[in-house]
């Protein structure tokens, strides 16, 4: 999930960051259950978007994508399925 859980459930996360003027974000790897983003959290990485990109959805997506890749690599290394 490309946001901090349990606070930022559902879709549209980066757009909500801009609309709420809230630039703390992150990624969450969690188990899937019957609820919307309510499964057990396995791993998280939190960060703050740099000031210079805080109102550019495209730049925030790129920054977020890179952070997500790092978390997935860490997850794969630590949990080696």
Secondary structure as GFF3:
##gff-version 3
##sequence-region A 1 81
A	DSSP	alpha_helix	13	20	.	.	.	ID=ss1
A	DSSP	beta_strand	24	30	.	.	.	ID=ss2
A	DSSP	beta_strand	41	48	.	.	.	ID=ss3
A	DSSP	three_ten_helix	51	53	.	.	.	ID=ss4
A	DSSP	alpha_helix	57	79	.	.	.	ID=ss5
###
